[in-house]
Structures are given as structure tokens and as C-alpha cells.
């Protein structure tokens, strides 16, 4: 079995635990996830199966859309409500200029990853060190907050919709918003709505699905690669590509770089890189 499942992750499980449950339910060992969700978080977790694991990094690199609930007036050591409260302050309520504070958070910027994250330093994830009381230097990462919308607000809480690039930590973004408002803030709920063009409305699955239902919802190996341009090659060129050889490719493409490779019969072969009128295979499906 090869392809992607769009799992609607439940609250309380790590992404790794979700993979273990699917391995057990499907009886397949070669399964991974594309982009970690915290145990608190729910929503879209792409799961790659079999040959699709070759494209997990490409799926992880896609833009994301989240719905986040936040509470003002507190900060926790984890950046969300599951942690210990470390600071409290007053929140003077939502002013007329609150939407402007959201707009001010948009754009390309540097963000320091939180200590409670899965980034590995010295062989262990940052949350491992944080739980031991060791706080390490983290290199800022460039992110892009494309849009933040206010969905709802009440007293000291709000619900926002955030469209952002890969690598964005919503908990850090929420803390920044709180401080910009001369207050504090922490995440109380988080739901991922989209990864790239994939959303929960299209063949999403849950652990309540039967074995056959899960099988029926497996998407093709190119399902999470729609952001890449598509090229089609002749059968004789397909043989060369399958053997790892580059081929001449003179068709015009506006965007050079990584592309999806298909045969003339629309059979997906894998991913290649197009440059200087040459197509070089990068990650190909096995022909076995």
C-alpha cells in the first residue's frame, strides 16, 4: 500500500502515537507523519504510507492554516494551557485597534523556536532539555505569517485563523501578540485546517474508521505535491529517468526547480529538478 492518509488528529496524542496506532490498525510498518502536531492540537495530520514516505519532507514544507484559541493575561512554561502558569497580568480588554495588532504580526520575520518543541539539539528534542530545566540557545528561523483573522472574541479569550509558512510556532506567535498588547497570552486550543491545498473536507479519516474505510481513503503518492509543476516525458525518457539518468527537457515552464514527473500515460514517476533544459530525477517511486 502506497499513498497518503489525511488524518483528523484527536487531542491528547502525539503525532508519533498516531503513527503507531495506524501501523497497528493497518498492519503496515512503513508509515510516517508529515509535520508534527502537539498533543494539545487537533486537525490535519498528513500520514505517508509505503512509497509515499519518500515525499514526506515535501509535504512537511507546505504552508499551513490553523485555528487557534488563546487566553490573555497568562503565560505558561510550554506556551499553551497544558503547562504551568509562570506569569499573570491584567488584560484590559479588546480595543478598537486590536485588528491592527494582528496585522502588525503579518509578514516575513524571524522567530525563535520555543524550548518546548521537537527540534533536536545534542541528540535530543528541545522539550527533553526543557523538562530537565536546561534552556539552550536557539537560532531564529525565518517564517512568513501570511494572514491573521479574528474569528471570535469574548472577555479574555479569542479565536484566530492563522495562515503561515512551515516552521511557524503558533505558541510563540500568541505569546508575542500578548506582549505587544502589554499583557500576556497562551494557547488554549489549536486545530490545523489545511496543509498546502489539502483540507479536512477531502477524504479525511479518524481512528474510528474501519480498516476498509481507511484503505478506501488512501490518496495517491502525488496527492500532497500539487504545488509543484508537472512535466510529462516519453516512454524512452521514462526508462532513463527510472535508471537515475538526466534527460533533455526543452518545454517551457515558468517555474524552474522541483517538478512532478509523469509518463505520457499520466503515470506518476516521482520528483525531479528542472534546470538548464535538463531534467534530473531526485526522488522516484520504486518500480519493484
C-alpha positions, 0 to 999 in steps of 0.5 A, spaced: 500 500 500 502 506 497 499 513 498 497 518 503 492 518 509 489 525 511 488 524 518 483 528 523 488 528 529 484 527 536 487 531 542 491 528 547 496 524 542 502 525 539 503 525 532 508 519 533 502 515 537 498 516 531 503 513 527 503 507 531 496 506 532 495 506 524 501 501 523 497 497 528 490 498 525 493 497 518 498 492 519 503 496 515 510 498 518 512 503 513 508 509 515 510 516 517 507 523 519 508 529 515 509 535 520 508 534 527 502 536 531 502 537 539 498 533 543 494 539 545 492 540 537 487 537 533 486 537 525 490 535 519 495 530 520 498 528 513 500 520 514 505 517 508 504 510 507 509 505 503 512 509 497 509 515 499 514 516 505 519 518 500 515 525 499 514 526 506 519 532 507 515 535 501 509 535 504 512 537 511 514 544 507 507 546 505 504 552 508 499 551 513 492 554 516 490 553 523 485 555 528 487 557 534 484 559 541 488 563 546 487 566 553 490 573 555 493 575 561 497 568 562 503 565 560 505 558 561 512 554 561 510 550 554 506 556 551 499 553 551 494 551 557 497 544 558 503 547 562 504 551 568 502 558 569 509 562 570 506 569 569 499 573 570 497 580 568 491 584 567 488 584 560 484 590 559 480 588 554 479 588 546 480 595 543 478 598 537 485 597 534 486 590 536 485 588 528 491 592 527 495 588 532 494 582 528 496 585 522 502 588 525 504 580 526 503 579 518 509 578 514 516 575 513 520 575 520 524 571 524 522 567 530 525 563 535 523 556 536 520 555 543 524 550 548 518 546 548 518 543 541 521 537 537 527 540 534 533 536 536 539 539 539 545 534 542 541 528 540 535 530 543 528 534 542 528 541 545 522 539 550 527 533 553 532 539 555 526 543 557 523 538 562 530 537 565 530 545 566 536 546 561 534 552 556 539 552 550 540 557 545 536 557 539 537 560 532 531 564 529 528 561 523 525 565 518 517 564 517 512 568 513 505 569 517 501 570 511 494 572 514 491 573 521 483 573 522 479 574 528 474 569 528 471 570 535 472 574 541 469 574 548 472 577 555 479 574 555 479 569 550 479 569 542 479 565 536 484 566 530 485 563 523 492 563 522 495 562 515 503 561 515 509 558 512 512 551 515 516 552 521 511 557 524 510 556 532 503 558 533 505 558 541 510 563 540 506 567 535 500 568 541 505 569 546 508 575 542 501 578 540 500 578 548 506 582 549 505 587 544 498 588 547 502 589 554 499 583 557 500 576 556 497 570 552 497 562 551 494 557 547 488 554 549 486 550 543 489 549 536 486 545 530 490 545 523 485 546 517 489 545 511 496 543 509 498 546 502 491 545 498 489 539 502 483 540 507 479 536 512 473 536 507 477 531 502 477 524 504 479 525 511 479 519 516 479 518 524 481 512 528 474 510 528 474 508 521 474 501 519 480 498 516 476 498 509 474 505 510 481 507 511 484 503 505 478 506 501 481 513 503 488 512 501 490 518 496 495 517 491 503 518 492 502 525 488 496 527 492 500 532 497 505 535 491 500 539 487 504 545 488 509 543 484 509 543 476 508 537 472 512 535 466 510 529 462 516 525 458 516 519 453 516 512 454 524 512 452 525 518 457 521 514 462 526 508 462 532 513 463 529 517 468 527 510 472 535 508 471 537 515 475 539 518 468 538 526 466 534 527 460 533 533 455 527 537 457 526 543 452 518 545 454 517 551 457 515 552 464 515 558 468 517 555 474 524 552 474 526 547 480 522 541 483 517 538 478 512 532 478 514 527 473 509 523 469 509 518 463 505 520 457 500 515 460 499 520 466 503 515 470 506 518 476 514 517 476 516 521 482 520 528 483 525 531 479 529 538 478 528 542 472 534 546 470 538 548 464 533 544 459 535 538 463 531 534 467 534 530 473 530 525 477 531 526 485 526 522 488 522 516 484 517 511 486 520 504 486 518 500 480 519 493 484 
